[in-house]
Amino acid sequence: MRLLNLGLPDRFIHHATQQQQLAECGLDLRGVLDSVSGALKELPASVYQTSA
């Protein structure tokens, strides 16, 4: 089973607004969508496609 781990990196995160910090770590909306989309592309289509 593949696991997509999204979380804070083990490094200093610069002082900024919460939105800026999340974006820096790839945890804002765009970053999460990109991570999930990339993970889905690595799976065979039969795993996540449903029949109509």
Buried (B, 14 or more C-beta within 10 A) or exposed (E): EEEEEEEEEEEEEEEEEEEEBBBBBBBBEEBBEEBEEEEEEEEEEEEEEEEE
